Amino acid sequence: MKTFVSIIALANLAVTVLHLFLAGKLNPALTVAGSMRIGAYAGALTLAGVGLLWTRLKRIGSFVLMIGFAIGLVIGSLEHFFVAGPNNVFDAGYSSWAILFDASVALLVALEIAGLWYAGRILVARPQ
């Protein structure tokens, strides 16, 4: 289970980096510094969680990953589905960048839900 959660977390981080690049292409108001700051926070939470997952502190690692997945899911859902603007998937348009952006949003939602589920299973599992 730790391996699966680690793969989900690292895939989520990779798609997040791609997503931030695509968001910058669609929304000029998102600066490179802003994208790097978001990416740094996501990377720090992901790497800390995955690292802790492979120590005796796997429940803490699972909890850290759940925080990262939940933050991404809540903020991403609000920003990309409920708030009007260039980051909304329904307002992004139909360019090649917008199609890739929409695909990255869908992939992130799936990875974050799966990550929350499996990290939660590690968190509540009985110690062995």
Secondary structure, 3 states (H helix, E strand, C coil): CHHHHHHHHHHHHHHHHHHHHHHHHHCCCCCHHHHHHHHHHHHHHHHHHHHHHCCCCHHHHHHHHHHHHHHHHHHHHHHHHHCCCCCCCCCCCCCHHHHHHHHHHHHHHHHHHHHHHHHHHHHHCCCC
